[in-house]
Amino acid sequence: MASPYEVRVFGDPVLRTVANEVTDIDGKLAKLAEDMLTTMYDEPGIGLAAPQVGVQKRFFVYDYGDGPAALINPVITESDGEWLYEEGCLSVPGLAWEIVRPKQILITGYDLDGNEVAIEADELESRLYQHEMDHLDGVLLLDRLDDETRKVAMRTVREKFLGLDPSPEAPDPARSTSTKRPAASGGLFLP
């Protein structure tokens, strides 16, 4: 069975748009979450944000080993420490970079039953939530790289996904206002 959605990749303007708050937690949202989980598992990934399938809603699905779940209107309320780890993204498939993020976080939001949840997370689990939160804010892992690493990464990404001139001076098409979308084939994956 084919995935219900295609994961949007670098160059698609939807990945640079801030997602809207979810106002109704209902059966339609539950079905969307179910379809997103199927897509996430097919990729394979451990997290997938709604904007990565073209839906501008503020939630993501994930499976960190305790079974599938969704987090709606998430907010990181506390963070501590630093942790360097090689991170990849389904929206930038096949590539990964070492990125520093907070080691521990406290994230709050709602589950698919409308219950408020609070999760204390450390290391990889913490990174998973932070990565998906970035997608809800229109941020890609490329934005988390230092300037020198980002220049090299952008050359690689331009060549791989857009077939463009890999020069560092070329504009970032993902930040453009163009409505033309490349063929899509995002969430966190383990490199």
GUBA-375069 format. One line per field, with one value per residue: residue in one letter; chain; z negated, y, x of N, C-alpha, C, O in turn; residue number from 1. Coordinates in Angstrom, 1 decimal. Atoms other than C-alpha are relative to their C-alpha. Example, Ala and Ser with C-alpha at 12.3 -4.5 7.8 and 13.67 -1.06 7.14 Angstrom:
REM residues 2
aa = (A, S) $
ch = (A, A) $
nzz = (0.0, 0.0) $
nyy = (-1.2, -1.1) $
nxx = (0.9, -0.9) $
cazz = (-7.8, -7.1) $
cayy = (-4.5, -1.1) $
caxx = (12.3, 13.7) $
czz = (0.0, -0.8) $
cyy = (1.2, 1.1) $
cxx = (0.9, -0.8) $
ozz = (-0.7, -0.9) $
oyy = (1.2, 2.2) $
oxx = (1.9, -0.3) $
i = (1, 2) $
//
This chain:
REM residues 191
aa = (M, A, S, P, Y, E, V, R, V, F, G, D, P, V, L, R, T, V, A, N, E, V, T, D, I, D, G, K, L, A, K, L, A, E, D, M, L, T, T, M, Y, D, E, P, G, I, G, L, A, A, P, Q, V, G, V, Q, K, R, F, F, V, Y, D, Y, G, D, G, P, A, A, L, I, N, P, V, I, T, E, S, D, G, E, W, L, Y, E, E, G, C, L, S, V, P, G, L, A, W, E, I, V, R, P, K, Q, I, L, I, T, G, Y, D, L, D, G, N, E, V, A, I, E, A, D, E, L, E, S, R, L, Y, Q, H, E, M, D, H, L, D, G, V, L, L, L, D, R, L, D, D, E, T, R, K, V, A, M, R, T, V, R, E, K, F, L, G, L, D, P, S, P, E, A, P, D, P, A, R, S, T, S, T, K, R, P, A, A, S, G, G, L, F, L, P) $
ch = (A, A, A, A, A, A, A, A, A, A, A, A, A, A, A, A, A, A, A, A, A, A, A, A, A, A, A, A, A, A, A, A, A, A, A, A, A, A, A, A, A, A, A, A, A, A, A, A, A, A, A, A, A, A, A, A, A, A, A, A, A, A, A, A, A, A, A, A, A, A, A, A, A, A, A, A, A, A, A, A, A, A, A, A, A, A, A, A, A, A, A, A, A, A, A, A, A, A, A, A, A, A, A, A, A, A, A, A, A, A, A, A, A, A, A, A, A, A, A, A, A, A, A, A, A, A, A, A, A, A, A, A, A, A, A, A, A, A, A, A, A, A, A, A, A, A, A, A, A, A, A, A, A, A, A, A, A, A, A, A, A, A, A, A, A, A, A, A, A, A, A, A, A, A, A, A, A, A, A, A, A, A, A, A, A, A, A, A, A, A, A) $
nzz = (0.0, -0.1, 1.1, -0.2, -0.4, -0.4, 0.9, -0.7, 0.2, -0.1, -1.2, 0.0, 0.9, 1.2, 1.1, 0.6, 0.5, 1.4, 0.0, 0.7, 1.2, -0.2, 0.8, 0.2, 0.1, -0.4, -0.8, -1.2, 0.5, 0.4, -1.3, -0.6, 0.8, -0.4, -1.3, 0.1, 0.6, -1.0, -0.8, 0.8, 0.1, -1.4, -0.4, 1.4, 0.9, 1.3, 0.2, -1.2, 0.3, -1.0, -1.2, -0.9, -0.9, -0.6, 0.8, 0.8, 1.3, 1.0, 0.7, -0.7, 0.4, 0.3, 0.6, 0.6, 0.5, 0.9, -0.8, -0.7, 0.8, -0.7, 0.9, -0.7, 0.5, 0.9, 0.4, 0.8, 1.1, 0.6, -0.7, 0.8, -0.5, -1.4, -0.5, -1.4, -0.5, -1.4, -0.2, -1.4, -0.2, -1.1, -1.0, -0.6, 0.1, -0.3, 0.5, 1.5, 0.6, 1.5, 0.4, 1.5, 0.5, 1.5, 0.3, 0.6, -0.1, 0.5, -1.1, 0.3, -1.1, 0.2, -0.7, -0.9, 0.8, 0.6, 1.3, 0.1, 0.3, 0.2, -0.2, 0.3, -1.0, 0.1, -1.1, -1.3, 0.1, 0.1, -1.4, -0.8, 0.2, -0.4, -1.4, -0.5, 0.3, -1.0, -1.2, 0.3, 0.0, -1.3, 0.2, -0.4, 0.7, -0.6, 0.7, 1.2, -0.3, 0.1, -1.3, -0.9, -0.3, -0.8, -1.4, -0.6, -0.1, -1.0, -1.4, -0.2, -0.1, -1.2, -1.1, 0.2, -0.1, -0.9, -1.3, -0.2, 0.2, 1.4, 0.6, 1.2, -0.2, -0.5, 1.0, 0.6, -0.5, 1.0, 0.6, -1.0, 0.1, -1.1, 0.3, -0.7, 1.0, -0.6, 0.3, 1.4, 0.6, 1.0, 1.2, 0.4, -0.2, 0.6, -1.1) $
nyy = (-1.2, -1.2, -1.0, -0.9, -1.3, -0.2, -0.9, -1.1, -0.1, -1.3, -0.7, -0.2, -1.1, 0.4, 0.3, -1.2, -0.7, 0.3, 0.7, -0.6, 0.7, 0.9, -0.5, 1.1, 1.4, 0.8, 1.2, -0.3, -0.1, 1.4, 0.6, -0.6, 0.5, 1.4, 0.0, -0.5, 1.1, 1.0, -0.7, -0.1, 1.4, 0.4, -0.8, 0.1, -1.0, 0.1, -1.2, -0.7, -1.2, -0.2, -0.8, 0.8, 0.7, -1.1, -0.4, -1.1, 0.2, 0.0, 1.3, 1.0, 1.4, 0.6, 1.3, 0.0, 1.3, 0.3, 0.0, -1.3, -1.1, -1.4, -1.2, -1.1, -1.3, 0.2, -1.1, 0.4, -1.0, 0.0, 0.8, -0.1, 0.7, 0.0, 1.3, 0.0, 1.3, 0.0, -0.1, 0.0, -0.5, 0.6, -1.1, -0.2, 1.4, 0.5, -0.9, -0.2, -0.9, -0.1, -1.2, -0.1, -0.4, 0.2, 1.4, 0.4, -1.0, 0.3, -0.4, 0.2, 0.0, 0.8, 1.3, 0.0, 0.0, -1.4, -0.1, -0.7, 0.9, -0.6, 1.0, -0.3, 0.8, -0.1, 0.4, 0.3, -0.3, -1.5, -0.5, 0.3, -1.0, -1.3, 0.1, -0.2, -1.4, -0.8, 0.0, -0.8, -1.4, -0.2, 0.1, 1.3, 0.3, -0.8, -1.3, 0.3, 0.2, -1.2, -0.7, 0.7, 1.3, -0.3, -0.3, 1.3, 0.8, -0.6, 0.4, 1.4, 0.0, -0.6, 0.9, 1.2, -0.2, -1.0, 0.0, -1.4, -0.4, 0.2, -1.1, -0.5, -1.3, 0.2, -0.1, 1.2, 0.0, 0.3, -1.3, -0.8, 0.0, 0.7, 1.0, 1.2, 1.0, 1.2, 1.3, 0.2, 1.3, -0.5, 0.7, 0.4, 1.4, 0.3, 0.2) $
nxx = (0.8, -0.8, 0.2, 1.1, -0.6, -1.4, -0.6, -0.5, -1.5, -0.6, 0.4, 1.5, 0.3, 0.7, -0.9, -0.5, 1.2, 0.4, 1.3, 1.0, 0.5, 1.1, 1.1, 1.0, -0.5, 1.2, -0.2, -0.8, -1.4, -0.4, -0.2, -1.2, -1.1, -0.2, -0.6, -1.4, -0.8, -0.3, -1.0, -1.2, -0.6, -0.5, -1.2, 0.6, -0.4, 0.5, 0.9, 0.4, 0.8, 1.0, -0.5, -0.8, 0.9, 0.7, 1.1, -0.5, 0.5, -1.0, -0.2, -0.8, 0.1, -1.3, -0.1, -1.3, -0.2, 1.1, 1.2, 0.2, 0.7, 0.1, 0.0, 0.8, -0.4, -1.1, -0.8, -1.1, 0.1, -1.3, -1.1, -1.2, -1.1, -0.3, -0.4, -0.4, 0.4, 0.2, 1.4, 0.5, 1.3, 0.7, 0.2, -1.3, -0.4, -1.3, -1.0, 0.1, -1.1, -0.1, 0.7, 0.2, 1.3, 0.1, 0.0, 1.2, 1.1, 1.4, 0.9, 1.4, 1.0, 1.3, 0.0, 1.1, 1.2, 0.2, -0.5, -1.2, -1.1, -1.4, -1.0, -1.4, -0.7, -1.5, -0.8, 0.6, 1.4, 0.0, -0.3, 1.2, 1.0, -0.5, -0.1, 1.4, 0.4, -0.6, 0.8, 1.2, -0.4, -0.6, -1.5, -0.6, -1.3, -1.0, -0.1, -0.7, -1.4, -0.8, -0.1, -0.9, 0.7, 1.2, -0.4, -0.4, 1.3, 0.9, -0.5, 0.4, 1.4, 0.4, -0.3, 0.8, 1.4, 0.5, -0.8, -0.4, -1.4, -0.3, -0.8, 0.5, 0.7, 1.3, 1.0, 0.6, 1.4, 1.0, 0.5, 0.7, 1.4, 0.5, 1.0, -0.4, -0.5, -0.7, 0.5, -0.3, -0.2, -0.6, -0.2, -1.4, -0.3, -1.3, -1.0) $
cazz = (0.0, 0.9, -1.7, -2.2, -1.7, 0.0, -2.4, -1.2, -0.6, -0.6, 1.9, 1.1, -0.4, -2.8, -4.8, -5.5, -6.7, -10.4, -11.1, -12.5, -16.0, -16.0, -17.1, -16.8, -18.0, -16.2, -14.0, -11.0, -13.0, -14.3, -10.7, -9.5, -12.4, -11.4, -7.8, -8.8, -11.0, -8.1, -6.0, -8.7, -9.1, -5.3, -5.1, -7.8, -10.4, -14.1, -13.8, -11.2, -11.4, -9.6, -7.4, -6.0, -4.4, -3.3, -6.2, -8.0, -11.4, -14.6, -15.5, -14.8, -15.1, -16.5, -17.7, -20.1, -20.9, -23.2, -20.4, -18.1, -19.5, -18.4, -20.1, -19.3, -19.8, -21.5, -23.5, -24.9, -28.4, -29.7, -28.3, -29.8, -28.7, -25.3, -23.2, -19.9, -17.7, -14.0, -12.8, -9.6, -8.2, -6.0, -4.2, -3.4, -2.8, -2.7, -4.4, -8.1, -10.1, -13.7, -15.4, -19.0, -20.7, -24.4, -26.0, -28.1, -27.6, -29.1, -26.3, -26.8, -24.5, -23.9, -22.8, -20.3, -23.1, -24.0, -27.2, -28.3, -28.4, -29.7, -28.7, -30.2, -27.5, -27.3, -24.5, -21.4, -22.6, -23.4, -19.9, -18.3, -19.8, -19.1, -15.5, -14.9, -16.7, -14.2, -11.3, -13.0, -13.0, -9.4, -10.4, -8.7, -10.3, -7.8, -9.7, -12.8, -11.2, -11.8, -8.9, -7.4, -7.6, -6.2, -3.1, -2.3, -3.1, -0.9, 2.1, 1.6, 1.1, 4.1, 6.4, 4.9, 4.7, 7.1, 9.8, 9.3, 9.4, 6.2, 5.6, 2.1, 3.5, 5.1, 3.3, 1.0, 3.0, -0.1, -1.3, 1.9, 2.4, 5.5, 5.6, 7.9, 5.9, 6.8, 6.9, 3.2, 1.7, -6.5, -10.3, -12.0, -11.0, -12.5, -10.1) $
cayy = (0.0, 3.4, 6.1, 8.3, 11.4, 12.4, 14.0, 17.5, 18.1, 21.1, 23.7, 23.4, 26.7, 25.0, 24.0, 27.6, 28.6, 28.8, 26.4, 27.5, 26.5, 23.5, 24.7, 21.4, 18.0, 15.7, 12.6, 14.4, 15.3, 11.7, 10.4, 12.8, 11.7, 8.0, 8.7, 10.7, 7.8, 5.4, 7.9, 8.3, 4.5, 4.1, 6.7, 5.4, 8.1, 8.6, 11.9, 13.8, 17.3, 18.2, 20.9, 18.1, 16.6, 20.1, 20.6, 23.9, 22.6, 22.9, 19.2, 16.3, 12.5, 10.4, 7.0, 7.0, 3.3, 3.5, 3.3, 6.0, 9.3, 12.9, 16.2, 19.0, 22.7, 21.8, 24.3, 23.8, 25.4, 24.5, 23.4, 22.7, 21.6, 21.0, 17.8, 17.4, 14.6, 13.8, 14.7, 14.0, 15.0, 13.3, 16.7, 16.7, 12.9, 11.2, 14.0, 14.5, 17.0, 17.3, 19.8, 21.1, 21.3, 21.5, 18.1, 18.1, 19.8, 19.9, 20.0, 20.5, 20.1, 18.0, 14.4, 13.3, 12.9, 16.6, 15.8, 18.1, 16.3, 17.3, 15.3, 15.5, 14.4, 13.8, 13.4, 11.7, 12.0, 15.7, 16.2, 14.5, 17.0, 20.0, 18.9, 18.6, 21.9, 23.5, 22.3, 23.9, 27.2, 26.9, 26.1, 23.3, 21.6, 23.6, 26.7, 25.1, 24.8, 27.2, 29.6, 27.6, 24.2, 25.8, 27.1, 23.6, 22.0, 24.4, 23.6, 19.9, 20.5, 22.8, 20.2, 17.2, 18.6, 21.4, 20.8, 24.4, 26.1, 25.0, 28.3, 29.7, 33.0, 31.4, 32.3, 29.8, 28.8, 27.5, 31.1, 32.3, 33.1, 31.0, 28.7, 26.2, 23.0, 20.3, 16.7, 15.7, 12.6, 15.5, 14.4, 13.2, 10.0, 8.3, 8.6) $
caxx = (0.0, 1.3, 1.8, -1.2, 1.0, 4.2, 6.6, 7.5, 11.2, 13.5, 12.4, 8.7, 7.5, 5.2, 8.2, 9.0, 5.5, 4.5, 1.7, -1.6, -2.9, -5.2, -8.7, -10.7, -9.5, -11.9, -12.2, -10.7, -7.6, -7.4, -7.6, -4.9, -2.7, -3.2, -2.4, 0.7, 1.9, 1.6, 3.6, 6.2, 6.7, 7.0, 9.8, 11.0, 11.1, 10.5, 8.6, 6.6, 5.1, 1.9, 3.6, 5.8, 2.7, 1.4, -1.0, -0.6, -1.7, 0.3, 0.9, 3.1, 3.1, 5.9, 7.0, 9.9, 9.5, 6.5, 4.0, 2.6, 1.4, 0.5, 1.2, -1.1, -0.2, 3.1, 5.1, 8.6, 8.4, 11.9, 15.2, 18.6, 22.1, 23.6, 23.9, 25.7, 24.2, 24.1, 20.6, 18.7, 15.4, 12.8, 12.4, 16.1, 16.5, 19.8, 21.7, 22.6, 24.7, 25.9, 23.7, 23.7, 20.4, 19.3, 19.8, 16.7, 13.3, 9.8, 7.2, 3.5, 0.5, -2.6, -3.1, -5.7, -8.3, -7.9, -6.1, -3.3, 0.1, 3.6, 6.6, 10.1, 12.5, 16.3, 18.8, 17.3, 13.7, 14.3, 15.8, 12.8, 10.4, 12.6, 13.1, 9.3, 8.7, 11.1, 8.9, 5.9, 7.8, 9.0, 12.6, 14.7, 17.7, 19.8, 19.0, 20.6, 24.0, 26.9, 27.6, 30.5, 28.7, 25.5, 27.3, 28.7, 25.3, 23.4, 25.6, 24.9, 21.2, 20.8, 22.5, 20.6, 17.1, 16.9, 19.5, 20.6, 24.0, 25.6, 27.4, 27.0, 25.7, 22.7, 19.5, 17.8, 14.7, 13.0, 12.8, 11.3, 7.7, 7.4, 4.4, 6.1, 6.7, 9.3, 8.4, 8.2, 9.5, 10.2, 10.4, 13.4, 15.1, 18.1, 21.1) $
czz = (0.0, -1.2, 0.3, 0.5, 0.5, -1.0, 0.9, -0.3, 0.2, 1.3, 0.0, -1.0, -1.2, -1.2, -0.7, -0.6, -1.5, 0.0, -1.0, -1.2, 0.4, -0.9, -0.3, 0.0, 0.2, 0.8, 1.2, -0.4, -0.3, 1.3, 0.7, -0.7, 0.4, 1.3, 0.0, -0.7, 1.0, 0.9, -0.7, -0.1, 1.4, 0.4, -0.3, -0.8, -1.4, -0.4, 1.3, -0.4, 1.1, 1.2, 1.0, 0.9, 0.6, -0.8, -1.0, -1.4, -1.0, -0.8, 0.7, -0.6, -0.3, -0.6, -0.5, -0.6, -1.0, 0.7, 0.6, -0.9, 0.9, -1.1, 0.7, -0.8, -1.1, -0.3, -0.9, -1.1, -0.8, 0.8, -0.9, 0.7, 1.5, 0.4, 1.5, 0.5, 1.5, 0.3, 1.5, 0.0, 1.2, 1.1, 0.7, 0.0, 0.5, -0.5, -1.5, -0.4, -1.5, -0.3, -1.5, -0.3, -1.5, -0.2, -0.6, 0.2, -0.8, 1.1, -0.4, 1.3, -0.3, 0.8, 0.9, -0.7, -0.6, -1.4, 0.0, -0.4, -0.2, 0.0, -0.3, 0.9, -0.1, 1.3, 1.3, 0.0, 0.0, 1.4, 0.9, -0.1, 0.5, 1.5, 0.6, -0.3, 1.0, 1.2, -0.2, 0.1, 1.4, 0.1, 0.5, -0.8, 0.6, -0.7, -1.4, 0.1, -0.2, 1.4, 1.0, 0.5, 0.9, 1.5, 0.8, 0.2, 1.1, 1.4, 0.3, 0.2, 1.3, 1.2, -0.1, 0.3, 1.1, 1.4, 0.3, -0.1, -1.5, -0.7, -1.2, 0.1, 0.6, -1.1, -0.5, 0.5, -1.0, -0.7, 1.0, -0.1, 1.2, -0.4, 0.7, -1.0, 0.8, -0.3, -1.4, -0.3, -1.4, -1.4, -0.2, 0.3, -0.6, 1.1, -0.2) $
cyy = (1.2, 0.9, 0.9, 1.4, -0.1, 1.0, 1.1, 0.2, 1.5, 0.6, 0.3, 1.1, -0.3, -0.3, 1.2, 0.9, -0.4, -0.6, 0.7, -0.9, -0.9, 0.5, -1.1, -1.3, -0.9, -1.2, 0.3, 0.2, -1.4, -0.8, 0.5, -0.5, -1.5, -0.1, 0.5, -1.0, -1.0, 0.6, 0.0, -1.4, -0.4, 0.7, -0.7, 1.2, -0.3, 1.2, 0.6, 1.1, 0.2, 0.9, -0.9, -0.8, 1.1, 0.5, 1.0, 0.0, -0.2, -1.3, -0.9, -1.4, -0.5, -1.4, -0.2, -1.4, -0.4, -0.1, 1.4, 1.0, 1.3, 1.0, 1.2, 1.4, 0.0, 1.3, -0.5, 1.1, 0.1, -0.8, 0.2, -0.8, 0.1, -1.5, 0.1, -1.4, 0.2, -0.1, 0.0, 0.4, -0.7, 1.0, 0.4, -1.4, -0.3, 0.8, 0.1, 0.9, -0.1, 1.4, 0.0, 0.5, -0.2, -1.5, -0.5, 1.1, -0.5, 0.6, -0.3, 0.1, -0.8, -1.3, 0.0, -0.2, 1.4, 0.1, 0.8, -1.0, 0.9, -1.2, 0.6, -0.9, 0.3, -0.5, -0.2, 0.4, 1.5, 0.6, -0.2, 1.1, 1.3, 0.1, 0.2, 1.4, 1.0, 0.0, 0.8, 1.5, 0.3, 0.0, -1.4, -0.2, 0.8, 1.3, -0.1, -0.1, 1.3, 0.5, -0.8, -1.3, 0.2, 0.2, -1.3, -0.8, 0.5, -0.3, -1.4, -0.1, 0.6, -1.0, -1.2, 0.2, 0.9, 0.1, 1.4, 0.1, -0.1, 1.1, 0.5, 1.3, -0.2, 0.1, -1.3, -0.1, -0.4, 1.2, 0.9, 0.0, -0.7, -1.1, -1.3, -1.0, -1.1, -1.3, -0.3, -1.4, 0.3, -0.5, -0.3, -1.5, -0.2, -0.3, -1.4) $
cxx = (0.9, -0.3, -1.2, 0.4, 1.4, 0.6, 0.6, 1.5, 0.4, -0.3, -1.5, -0.3, -0.8, 0.9, 0.6, -1.1, -0.3, -1.4, -1.0, -0.4, -1.2, -1.2, -1.0, 0.8, -1.2, 0.4, 0.9, 1.4, 0.6, 0.4, 1.3, 1.2, 0.3, 0.7, 1.5, 0.9, 0.4, 1.1, 1.4, 0.7, 0.5, 1.3, 1.3, 0.6, -0.5, -0.9, -0.4, -1.0, -1.0, 0.4, 0.8, -0.9, -0.9, -1.2, 0.5, -0.7, 1.1, 0.0, 0.9, -0.3, 1.4, -0.1, 1.4, 0.2, -1.1, -1.4, -0.3, -0.8, 0.0, 0.1, -0.5, 0.3, 1.1, 0.7, 1.2, 0.1, 1.3, 1.0, 1.3, 1.1, 0.2, 0.3, 0.2, -0.4, -0.2, -1.5, -0.4, -1.4, -0.7, -0.2, 1.3, 0.7, 1.4, 1.1, -0.2, 1.2, 0.0, -0.6, -0.1, -1.4, 0.0, -0.1, -1.3, -1.1, -1.2, -0.9, -1.4, -0.9, -1.2, 0.1, -1.3, -1.4, -0.3, 0.5, 1.4, 1.1, 1.3, 1.0, 1.4, 0.8, 1.5, 0.6, -0.8, -1.5, -0.2, 0.2, -1.1, -1.0, 0.5, 0.1, -1.4, -0.5, 0.5, -0.9, -1.3, 0.2, 0.6, 1.5, 0.4, 1.3, 1.2, 0.2, 0.7, 1.5, 0.8, 0.2, 0.8, -0.6, -1.2, 0.3, 0.3, -1.3, -0.9, 0.4, -0.5, -1.5, -0.5, 0.2, -1.0, -1.5, -0.5, 0.7, 0.5, 1.5, 0.3, 0.8, -0.7, -0.8, -1.4, -1.1, -0.6, -1.4, -1.1, -0.5, -0.7, -1.5, -0.6, -1.0, 0.3, 0.6, 0.7, -0.7, 0.4, 0.2, 0.5, -0.3, 1.4, 0.2, 1.4, 0.9, 0.7) $
ozz = (-0.8, -1.8, 1.5, 1.2, 0.2, -1.2, 1.9, -1.4, 0.7, 2.4, 0.7, -2.2, -2.2, -2.4, -1.8, -0.9, -1.8, 0.6, -1.9, -1.1, 1.3, -2.1, -1.3, 1.0, -0.7, 0.9, 1.6, 0.4, 0.0, 1.3, 1.2, -0.1, 0.5, 1.5, 0.7, -0.3, 1.1, 1.3, 0.0, 0.1, 1.4, 1.2, 0.7, -0.6, -1.6, -1.5, 2.3, -1.0, 2.3, 2.3, 2.2, 1.9, 1.2, -0.3, -1.8, -1.8, -0.7, -2.0, 1.9, -1.7, 0.3, -1.0, 0.3, -1.4, -1.4, 0.1, 0.2, -1.7, 1.9, -2.3, 1.7, -2.0, -2.2, 0.5, -1.8, -0.9, -1.5, 1.5, -1.6, 1.4, 2.2, -0.4, 2.3, -0.1, 2.0, -0.1, 2.3, -1.0, 2.3, 2.3, 1.6, -0.6, 1.4, -0.3, -2.0, 0.3, -2.1, 0.2, -2.1, 0.3, -2.1, 0.5, -0.3, 0.3, -1.1, 1.4, -1.0, 2.3, -1.4, 1.9, 0.9, 0.0, -1.3, -2.0, 0.9, -1.3, 0.4, -0.6, 0.2, 0.9, -0.4, 1.9, 1.8, 0.9, 0.6, 1.9, 1.7, 0.9, 1.1, 2.1, 1.6, 0.5, 1.4, 1.8, 0.7, 0.3, 1.5, 0.9, 0.1, -1.2, -0.1, -0.7, -2.0, -0.9, 0.0, 2.4, 2.2, 1.7, 1.8, 2.3, 1.9, 1.2, 1.8, 2.3, 1.4, 1.1, 1.9, 2.1, 0.9, 1.0, 1.5, 2.3, 1.5, -0.6, -2.3, -1.8, -1.3, -0.8, 0.5, -2.2, 0.3, 0.1, -0.8, -1.3, 0.7, -0.9, 1.4, -1.5, 0.5, -1.7, 1.8, -1.2, -1.8, 0.1, -2.1, -1.2, 0.7, 0.2, -0.9, 1.9, 0.7) $
oyy = (1.3, 0.9, 1.3, 2.1, -1.1, 2.0, 0.9, -0.1, 2.3, 0.0, 1.2, 1.0, 0.4, -0.1, 1.1, 2.1, -1.6, 0.0, 1.3, -2.1, -0.6, 0.7, -1.0, -1.7, -1.1, -1.5, -0.5, -0.3, -1.7, -1.5, -0.3, -0.9, -1.8, -0.9, 0.0, -1.2, -1.5, -0.2, -0.3, -1.5, -1.1, 0.1, -0.7, 1.6, -1.2, 1.2, 0.5, 0.9, -0.1, 0.5, -0.6, -1.4, 0.8, 1.2, 0.7, 1.0, -0.9, -1.3, -0.7, -1.5, 0.0, -1.8, -0.5, -1.6, -1.6, -0.1, 2.4, 0.6, 1.4, 0.8, 1.6, 1.4, 0.5, 2.2, -1.3, 2.3, 1.0, -1.7, 1.2, -1.8, 0.8, -2.2, 0.5, -2.4, 1.3, -1.1, 0.7, 0.5, -0.7, 0.7, 1.2, -1.7, 0.3, 0.4, 0.1, 0.8, -0.3, 2.4, -1.0, 1.5, -0.8, -2.3, -1.6, 2.3, -1.7, 1.8, -1.3, 0.7, -1.0, -1.3, 1.0, -0.1, 1.5, 1.2, 0.6, -1.8, 1.9, -2.2, 1.6, -2.1, 1.4, -1.4, 0.7, 0.9, 2.0, 1.5, 0.6, 1.6, 2.1, 1.1, 1.0, 1.9, 1.9, 1.1, 1.4, 2.3, 1.5, 0.7, -2.4, 0.8, 1.0, 1.8, 0.9, -0.3, 2.4, -0.3, -1.0, -1.6, -0.6, -0.2, -1.5, -1.4, -0.3, -0.6, -1.7, -0.8, 0.0, -1.1, -1.6, -0.7, 0.7, 0.7, 1.7, -0.8, 0.5, 1.0, 0.6, 1.7, 0.8, -0.3, -2.3, 0.7, -0.1, 1.2, 2.0, -0.9, -0.6, -1.7, -2.3, -0.7, -1.6, -1.3, -0.2, -2.2, -0.7, -1.3, -0.2, -2.3, 0.8, -1.3, -1.7) $
oxx = (1.8, -1.4, -1.3, -0.3, 2.1, 0.0, 1.3, 1.9, -0.3, -0.3, -1.9, 0.1, -0.7, 0.4, 1.2, -0.9, -0.2, -2.3, -0.6, -0.4, -2.0, -1.0, -1.8, 1.4, -2.0, 1.6, 1.7, 2.3, 1.7, 1.4, 2.1, 2.2, 1.5, 1.6, 2.4, 2.1, 1.5, 2.0, 2.4, 1.9, 1.5, 2.0, 2.1, 1.7, -1.2, -1.5, 0.4, -2.0, -0.7, 0.1, 0.8, -0.4, -2.0, -2.0, 1.4, -1.3, 2.1, -0.4, 1.2, -0.8, 2.4, -1.2, 2.3, 1.2, -1.2, -2.4, 0.3, -1.6, 0.7, -0.3, 0.0, 0.4, 0.9, 0.8, 0.9, 0.3, 1.5, 0.6, 1.5, 0.8, -0.6, 0.9, -0.7, 0.0, -0.6, -2.2, 0.3, -2.1, 0.0, -0.4, 1.3, 1.7, 1.9, 2.3, -1.3, 2.3, -1.1, -0.2, -0.4, -1.9, 0.9, -0.8, -1.8, -0.7, -1.4, -0.8, -1.7, -0.4, -1.5, 0.8, -2.1, -2.4, -1.3, 0.3, 2.2, 0.9, 1.4, 0.8, 1.8, 0.7, 1.9, 0.0, -1.4, -2.0, -1.1, -0.5, -1.5, -1.5, -0.3, -0.3, -1.6, -1.3, -0.1, -1.2, -1.8, -0.7, 1.2, 2.1, -0.2, 1.9, 2.1, 1.3, 1.1, 2.2, 0.2, 0.0, 0.4, -0.6, -1.5, -0.4, -0.2, -1.5, -1.6, -0.4, -0.9, -2.0, -1.4, -0.6, -1.5, -2.1, -1.7, 0.3, 0.7, 2.2, -0.3, 1.3, -1.9, -1.6, -2.2, -0.8, -0.6, -2.3, -2.2, -1.5, -1.1, -2.0, -1.8, -0.9, -0.4, 1.6, 0.2, -1.6, 1.6, -0.6, 0.7, -1.1, 2.2, -0.7, 2.1, 0.7, 1.6) $
i = (1, 2, 3, 4, 5, 6, 7, 8, 9, 10, 11, 12, 13, 14, 15, 16, 17, 18, 19, 20, 21, 22, 23, 24, 25, 26, 27, 28, 29, 30, 31, 32, 33, 34, 35, 36, 37, 38, 39, 40, 41, 42, 43, 44, 45, 46, 47, 48, 49, 50, 51, 52, 53, 54, 55, 56, 57, 58, 59, 60, 61, 62, 63, 64, 65, 66, 67, 68, 69, 70, 71, 72, 73, 74, 75, 76, 77, 78, 79, 80, 81, 82, 83, 84, 85, 86, 87, 88, 89, 90, 91, 92, 93, 94, 95, 96, 97, 98, 99, 100, 101, 102, 103, 104, 105, 106, 107, 108, 109, 110, 111, 112, 113, 114, 115, 116, 117, 118, 119, 120, 121, 122, 123, 124, 125, 126, 127, 128, 129, 130, 131, 132, 133, 134, 135, 136, 137, 138, 139, 140, 141, 142, 143, 144, 145, 146, 147, 148, 149, 150, 151, 152, 153, 154, 155, 156, 157, 158, 159, 160, 161, 162, 163, 164, 165, 166, 167, 168, 169, 170, 171, 172, 173, 174, 175, 176, 177, 178, 179, 180, 181, 182, 183, 184, 185, 186, 187, 188, 189, 190, 191) $
//
